[in-house]
Amino acid sequence: NLRRARATDVYVCRGGGVESWEPTFTFHGFQYVEVTGLPEAPQPDAVTACVIHSATPPAGRFECSHPGVNRVWLNGLWSQRDNFLSVPTDCPQRDERLGWMGDAQVFLRTATYNMDVAAFFTKWMIDVEDAQTPEGVFPDVAPRVREDLNFVGLDQLCGAAGWGDAGVIVPWTLWRMYGDTRIVERHWRAMTAWLDWIERHNPDGLRVNQLFNNYGDWLCIPSDTTFRTHSPMKNLLATAYWADDAAKMSRMARALGREAEAVRFEAMFNRVRTAFQQEFVREDGRLTVEQQTAYLVALAFDLLPLASRPRAAERLVTNIRELDWHLSTGFIGISHLNPTLTLTGHSAVAYRLLLQDTFPSWLYPVKHGATTIWERWNGWTHKDGFFNPQMNSFNHYSLGSVGEWLFRHVLGIELDPEVPGFRRFVLR
């Protein structure tokens, strides 16, 4: 599963006395250490595993009566610790270790409950803006890499829906969670340039142009990993993210006292919302795309007519029921799944998904020994065994974004909808 990463250190003993050594110029992601070739078994303290991550002090801890659920949260925390090293990487073991924007934005709110990540993400947003193109396109990874990435089928890492949008979502989330407007002020021009770029290329209010690597709901079930393609689902997601970016920009503009810009972005949201409804919402309130994540973003981003929301929530539950009470969401949908079910009055379904332990589910990897979050739901299954090691990390925090729901709705520690930074908050 390491691909091109050799993960090999060579050390020459000087001879005589006790010698202690650890890597200086690299780090390794691992679960086990094997020691061979010694004349006798070493003592357990002969090898010390050092946990290395940026200075992000603990902020919260989750514990309940269910050991498996506690392990799900702890696995998310471990993947966060292992990957928050200078930048929020996707995995700490293989030859990638990139600051993937989509992964970061879906997990960020979970990350803030686990650790104090204000300084960490403030620094990383400078990397994000540094990687923005002159036209205003945010990257898919930050810092932006220049090497040939064709070994994973990628050739242009910028502008993807749900990934580039992190350039807006990350400042928004940091402002909401920490109440600090400086991150918004610092990156206002960059965020505005991003929205202006999307609008220039999509004059009809549907985000169907200039999508570059089009990941969609990455690694959903069934997974569509074909890049640079269009589908109704991918176009729906892209348009939904555009609308949500505009809504967030409007609220942040008002927080900065930029009333004219607040009005402009509110109008942009309404125009994209109308186009979304005309293209993707049927007269009976159902969506033209019958997938869990389609209903999740439509509900979470307030893209449906008020009268259609109950119908959409019921269709979401019906989809889950038809899959024998299993989820099918990928990186994009997973962070919205349980919060949206809860906020639409279906918390029992959210708990049922949390406690599901057959494939695919959060507890399935836990039941089979996972100590971190897997990249894929099907990283290993009874039916097929291990997935192709070229694309199968076992330490990838994205699907651990359920931690946000554990804090917000299980523990009931929620932001006030109008006041950022927990200066006023809701306990429920």
C-alpha positions in Angstrom: 0.0 0.0 0.0 3.0 2.3 -0.1 3.2 2.7 -3.9 6.6 4.4 -4.6 7.4 5.2 -1.0 10.3 3.0 0.0 9.7 3.6 3.7 13.3 2.3 4.3 15.8 3.8 6.7 19.5 2.7 6.6 21.5 3.1 9.8 25.1 2.0 10.3 26.0 1.2 13.9 29.1 2.8 15.3 29.7 -0.2 17.6 30.1 -0.4 21.3 27.7 0.9 23.9 24.0 1.8 23.7 22.9 3.5 20.5 19.6 5.3 20.0 18.4 6.6 16.6 15.3 8.0 14.9 14.7 9.4 11.4 15.5 13.1 11.0 14.4 14.0 7.5 11.3 11.9 7.1 8.4 10.2 8.9 6.6 7.0 8.4 3.0 6.0 8.9 2.7 2.5 10.3 0.7 0.3 12.6 3.1 -2.5 13.5 6.9 -2.8 13.9 8.6 -6.1 13.2 12.1 -6.8 14.6 14.1 -9.7 13.2 17.7 -11.0 13.2 18.5 -10.5 16.9 20.1 -13.3 18.9 17.4 -13.0 21.5 14.1 -11.3 21.9 14.4 -7.6 22.7 12.6 -6.0 25.7 9.4 -4.2 24.8 11.0 -0.8 25.4 13.7 -1.4 22.9 11.7 0.4 20.2 9.7 3.5 20.9 7.0 4.8 18.5 7.1 8.6 18.3 3.9 10.4 17.5 4.7 13.4 15.3 2.2 16.2 14.4 2.0 19.9 14.4 1.3 21.7 17.7 -2.5 21.3 17.9 -3.4 20.9 21.6 -6.3 18.6 22.6 -9.7 20.4 22.7 -12.4 17.7 23.2 -12.9 14.1 24.0 -15.8 11.8 23.2 -16.9 8.8 25.3 -20.1 6.9 25.5 -21.3 3.4 26.6 -20.6 1.8 23.2 -16.9 0.7 22.8 -17.2 0.5 19.0 -18.5 4.1 18.7 -15.7 5.2 21.0 -13.2 3.5 18.7 -14.7 5.2 15.7 -14.1 8.6 17.3 -10.6 7.6 18.5 -9.7 6.3 15.0 -10.7 9.7 13.6 -8.5 11.4 16.2 -5.6 9.2 15.4 -5.9 9.9 11.7 -6.0 13.6 12.5 -2.9 13.4 14.7 -1.1 11.3 12.0 -1.9 13.6 9.1 -1.8 17.2 10.6 1.9 17.7 10.1 2.6 21.1 8.6 -0.3 20.6 6.2 -3.5 18.5 6.5 -2.3 15.5 4.5 -4.4 12.7 3.1 -2.3 9.9 4.4 1.0 9.6 6.3 2.4 6.3 4.8 2.3 6.2 1.0 4.1 8.4 -1.5 1.3 11.0 -1.6 0.9 12.9 1.7 -0.7 15.9 -0.1 -2.8 18.6 1.4 -6.0 17.6 -0.3 -8.6 20.4 0.0 -11.7 18.3 -0.2 -10.6 16.0 2.6 -9.7 19.0 4.8 -13.0 20.9 4.3 -15.2 17.9 5.1 -13.2 17.0 8.3 -12.4 20.5 9.5 -15.4 20.9 11.9 -14.6 17.5 13.4 -11.0 18.6 13.7 -11.9 21.7 15.7 -13.8 19.6 18.3 -10.8 17.3 18.7 -7.9 19.8 18.8 -7.2 23.5 18.7 -6.4 23.8 14.9 -6.9 27.6 14.6 -3.2 28.4 14.1 -2.6 25.2 12.0 -5.4 26.1 9.4 -4.5 29.8 9.5 -1.1 28.9 8.3 -2.4 26.4 5.7 -4.8 28.9 4.2 -1.7 30.9 3.2 -0.6 27.9 1.3 -4.0 27.7 -0.3 -4.0 31.3 -1.5 -0.3 30.9 -2.6 -1.5 28.0 -4.8 -4.4 30.0 -6.4 -4.0 30.7 -10.1 -4.0 34.3 -11.4 -7.5 33.6 -12.8 -8.8 32.9 -9.3 -8.8 29.1 -9.4 -8.2 27.4 -6.0 -6.1 24.2 -6.1 -7.2 20.7 -5.3 -4.1 20.3 -3.1 -2.2 22.9 -1.1 0.7 23.4 -1.3 0.2 22.8 -5.0 2.6 20.2 -6.4 4.3 20.5 -9.8 5.4 16.9 -10.4 3.7 14.6 -12.8 0.9 12.8 -11.0 -0.2 10.6 -13.9 0.7 7.6 -11.7 -2.7 8.2 -10.0 -4.4 9.4 -13.1 -4.2 13.1 -12.3 -2.7 15.8 -14.5 -4.1 19.1 -13.3 -4.8 19.6 -9.6 -7.1 22.6 -9.5 -10.7 23.8 -9.6 -12.5 20.6 -8.6 -16.0 21.0 -7.1 -15.8 20.3 -3.4 -12.1 20.6 -3.4 -11.4 24.1 -4.7 -14.4 25.2 -2.7 -12.4 24.6 0.5 -10.9 28.0 -0.2 -14.2 29.4 1.0 -15.3 26.7 3.4 -12.2 26.6 5.5 -12.2 30.4 6.4 -16.0 30.1 6.9 -15.6 27.2 9.4 -12.7 28.8 11.2 -14.7 32.0 11.6 -17.8 30.1 12.8 -15.9 27.9 15.3 -13.4 30.4 16.6 -15.1 33.8 16.0 -12.0 35.3 14.4 -12.8 37.5 11.3 -9.1 38.0 10.5 -8.9 34.7 8.5 -11.9 36.0 6.4 -10.4 39.5 5.9 -7.0 38.1 4.9 -8.4 35.8 2.2 -11.4 37.9 1.0 -9.9 38.9 -2.3 -8.9 35.2 -3.0 -12.4 34.0 -2.1 -14.1 36.7 -4.2 -11.8 35.8 -7.2 -12.8 32.2 -6.9 -16.6 33.0 -7.0 -16.1 35.4 -9.9 -14.1 32.8 -11.8 -16.9 30.2 -11.4 -19.6 32.8 -12.5 -17.6 33.8 -15.6 -17.5 30.3 -16.9 -21.1 29.3 -15.9 -23.4 32.2 -17.0 -26.6 30.1 -16.7 -26.2 29.4 -13.0 -25.3 25.7 -13.4 -21.8 24.8 -12.7 -21.0 22.5 -15.6 -17.9 24.2 -17.1 -14.3 24.3 -16.1 -14.5 21.4 -13.5 -11.1 19.9 -14.3 -10.6 16.8 -12.3 -14.3 16.0 -11.5 -14.2 13.8 -8.4 -17.9 13.9 -7.6 -18.8 12.2 -4.3 -15.3 10.6 -4.2 -15.3 6.9 -3.2 -19.0 6.6 -2.7 -20.7 3.3 -3.2 -20.7 2.5 -6.1 -17.6 4.6 -6.7 -17.1 6.6 -9.8 -13.4 7.3 -10.0 -13.4 8.5 -13.7 -11.9 12.0 -13.8 -12.7 14.8 -16.2 -16.2 13.5 -16.9 -19.7 14.9 -16.5 -22.7 13.2 -15.0 -25.9 14.5 -13.6 -24.6 13.7 -10.1 -21.3 15.6 -10.6 -23.0 18.6 -12.1 -25.5 18.6 -9.2 -22.7 18.6 -6.6 -20.8 21.3 -8.4 -23.8 23.6 -8.6 -24.7 22.9 -5.0 -21.2 23.9 -3.8 -21.3 27.1 -5.9 -24.6 28.1 -4.3 -23.3 27.3 -0.8 -20.1 29.2 -1.4 -22.2 32.3 -2.3 -24.4 31.9 0.8 -21.3 31.7 3.0 -19.7 34.7 1.3 -22.8 36.7 1.9 -22.8 36.0 5.6 -19.1 36.6 5.9 -19.4 39.9 4.1 -22.0 41.1 6.6 -19.6 40.1 9.4 -17.0 42.3 7.8 -19.4 45.2 7.2 -19.3 44.8 3.5 -23.0 45.2 2.9 -22.8 45.8 -0.9 -20.9 42.6 -1.4 -23.3 40.8 1.0 -26.1 41.8 -1.3 -24.2 40.7 -4.4 -23.4 37.3 -3.1 -26.9 36.8 -1.7 -28.2 37.5 -5.2 -25.7 35.0 -6.7 -26.9 32.4 -4.2 -30.6 33.0 -5.2 -29.8 32.8 -8.9 -27.9 29.5 -8.6 -30.5 28.1 -6.2 -33.2 28.8 -8.8 -31.1 27.2 -11.6 -30.5 24.2 -9.3 -34.3 23.8 -8.7 -35.1 24.1 -12.4 -32.5 21.5 -13.4 -32.5 19.0 -10.5 -35.8 19.2 -8.6 -38.9 17.5 -10.0 -42.4 18.8 -9.5 -43.1 16.2 -6.8 -40.1 17.4 -4.8 -37.9 14.5 -5.7 -34.5 15.0 -7.2 -33.5 13.9 -10.7 -30.5 12.2 -9.1 -31.6 9.5 -6.7 -28.5 9.3 -4.5 -28.0 9.9 -0.8 -25.4 12.7 -1.3 -27.6 14.5 -3.8 -30.4 14.8 -1.2 -27.9 15.6 1.5 -26.4 18.6 -0.2 -29.8 19.8 -1.4 -31.0 19.8 2.2 -27.9 20.9 3.9 -27.3 23.9 1.5 -30.9 25.0 1.6 -31.4 24.5 -2.1 -35.0 23.2 -2.1 -38.3 25.0 -1.9 -39.6 24.9 1.6 -42.5 22.7 0.7 -40.2 20.1 -0.9 -37.9 19.6 2.1 -40.0 17.0 4.0 -40.4 15.0 0.7 -36.6 15.1 0.1 -35.8 14.0 3.6 -38.2 11.1 3.2 -36.6 10.1 -0.1 -33.2 10.1 1.7 -34.5 7.8 4.4 -36.1 5.6 1.7 -32.8 5.3 -0.1 -31.1 4.2 3.2 -33.9 1.7 3.9 -33.7 0.2 0.4 -30.0 -0.4 1.1 -30.9 -2.3 4.2 -30.1 0.6 6.5 -26.6 1.3 5.0 -24.9 4.4 3.9 -23.6 4.9 0.3 -22.0 8.3 0.6 -18.4 9.2 -0.3 -16.0 11.9 0.9 -18.4 14.8 0.1 -21.7 13.4 1.5 -20.4 11.7 4.6 -20.0 14.8 6.7 -23.6 15.9 6.0 -25.2 12.5 6.4 -26.0 12.2 10.2 -26.3 15.9 10.9 -28.8 16.3 8.0 -30.8 13.3 9.1 -30.9 14.7 12.7 -31.9 18.2 11.7 -34.7 16.9 9.4 -36.2 14.9 12.3 -34.7 11.5 11.5 -32.2 11.1 14.3 -33.2 7.4 14.8 -32.0 6.7 11.3 -28.7 8.5 12.0 -28.2 6.3 15.2 -29.0 3.2 13.2 -26.3 4.1 10.6 -23.8 4.8 13.4 -24.5 1.4 15.0 -24.5 -0.6 11.8 -21.6 -3.0 11.7 -21.9 -4.7 8.4 -20.4 -3.4 5.2 -20.4 -0.5 4.4 -20.5 1.2 7.8 -18.3 3.1 10.3 -18.2 0.0 12.6 -17.2 -2.5 9.9 -13.5 -1.5 9.9 -13.5 -1.3 13.7 -14.9 -4.8 13.9 -11.9 -5.9 11.8 -9.2 -4.2 13.8 -9.0 -0.7 12.4 -7.1 1.8 14.6 -7.4 4.6 12.1 -10.0 5.7 9.5 -9.8 3.8 6.2 -9.7 5.7 2.9 -12.3 3.5 1.4 -15.3 1.7 2.8 -14.1 -1.4 0.9 -10.5 -1.2 1.9 -11.0 -4.8 3.0 -14.2 -6.9 2.8 -15.1 -10.5 3.5 -16.2 -10.9 -0.1 -13.3 -9.4 -1.9 -10.4 -9.2 0.6 -8.0 -6.2 0.2 -8.7 -3.6 -2.4 -5.9 -2.8 -5.0 -3.0 -1.4 -2.9 -2.4 1.3 -5.5 -5.4 3.1 -4.1 -6.1 1.8 -0.6 -4.8 3.7 2.4 -5.8 2.6 5.9 -5.1 6.0 7.4 -7.3 8.7 5.8 -9.5 10.9 8.0 -12.2 12.0 5.6 -14.8 9.3 6.4 -14.2 10.1 10.1 -16.0 13.3 9.8 -18.9 11.7 11.7 -17.0 13.0 14.7 -18.6 16.4 14.1 -22.1 14.8 14.6 -20.9 13.0 17.7 -20.1 16.3 19.4 -22.9 18.4 17.9 -25.8 16.0 18.2 -24.9 13.1 20.4 -23.2 15.2 23.1 -25.3 18.2 22.0 -22.6 20.9 22.0 -23.8 23.1 19.2 -22.9 26.6 17.8 -25.5 29.3 18.1 -26.8 29.8 14.6 -26.1 33.6 14.7 -23.1 34.0 17.1 -19.7 32.6 16.1 -17.0 31.3 18.3 -19.2 29.7 21.1 -19.6 33.1 22.7 -23.2 31.9 22.9 -24.0 28.2 22.3 -26.6 25.6 22.5 -26.6 22.5 24.7 -29.3 20.0 23.7 
